[in-house]
Amino acid sequence: MQMLGALFLIAMGAGVLAVGWRGYRVGELPAGSNFMRPFRPNRDDNPLAFRFYLALYCCGGTALAVWGLLALAGMAPPLRLR
């Protein structure tokens, strides 16, 4: 069960990094909603928000992937799955 949790963390980290990479290449990131419309900051209209969310995606994805790798090696607490 610990290996499954570690692989899940690695997969989620890779997914978040993939979304960040795709947003970097396209120039637009998904960032939640702005009332009833989706909020998608892009490089041209809102560069500060674009860079903030890009950094958030990169740091979050890297943290998840590193936690998964450390859990797989036994150096971090595994994800608790019930």
C-alpha positions in Angstrom: 0.0 0.0 0.0 2.9 2.4 0.7 4.2 1.8 -2.8 0.8 2.6 -4.3 0.7 5.9 -2.4 4.2 6.8 -3.5 3.4 6.1 -7.1 0.2 8.1 -6.8 2.2 11.1 -5.5 4.7 10.8 -8.3 1.9 10.6 -10.9 0.1 13.6 -9.4 3.3 15.6 -9.4 4.1 14.7 -13.0 0.5 15.7 -13.9 0.8 19.1 -12.3 4.2 19.7 -13.9 2.7 18.7 -17.3 -0.1 21.3 -16.9 2.5 23.9 -16.0 4.7 23.0 -18.9 1.8 23.1 -21.3 0.7 26.5 -19.9 4.2 27.8 -20.3 4.4 26.7 -24.0 0.9 28.0 -24.9 1.1 31.1 -22.7 -2.1 30.5 -20.7 -2.6 28.7 -17.4 -5.8 27.4 -15.8 -6.1 29.2 -12.4 -9.6 28.6 -11.0 -12.7 30.7 -11.6 -13.5 34.4 -11.5 -17.1 34.3 -10.4 -18.8 32.3 -13.1 -16.1 32.4 -15.8 -12.9 30.4 -15.7 -9.8 32.5 -14.9 -7.0 31.8 -17.3 -4.1 34.4 -17.0 -1.9 34.7 -20.0 1.4 36.2 -20.7 0.1 39.2 -22.7 -2.8 40.4 -20.6 -1.7 39.6 -17.1 2.0 38.7 -16.9 2.3 38.9 -13.1 -0.6 36.5 -12.5 0.8 34.2 -15.2 4.2 34.0 -13.6 2.7 33.5 -10.1 0.6 30.6 -11.2 3.4 29.1 -13.3 5.6 29.2 -10.2 2.8 27.7 -8.1 2.4 24.8 -10.6 6.2 24.2 -10.8 6.7 24.3 -7.0 3.6 22.2 -6.3 4.4 19.6 -8.9 8.0 19.3 -7.9 7.1 19.0 -4.2 4.6 16.2 -4.9 7.1 14.3 -7.1 9.9 14.7 -4.6 7.7 13.6 -1.8 6.7 10.5 -3.8 10.3 9.6 -4.6 11.3 10.1 -1.0 8.4 8.0 0.2 9.4 5.3 -2.3 12.9 5.3 -0.9 11.6 5.2 2.7 12.9 8.6 3.7 9.6 10.4 4.0 6.2 9.4 5.5 4.0 7.7 3.0 0.6 8.9 1.9 -2.1 7.5 4.1 -4.6 5.7 1.9 -7.6 4.0 3.6 
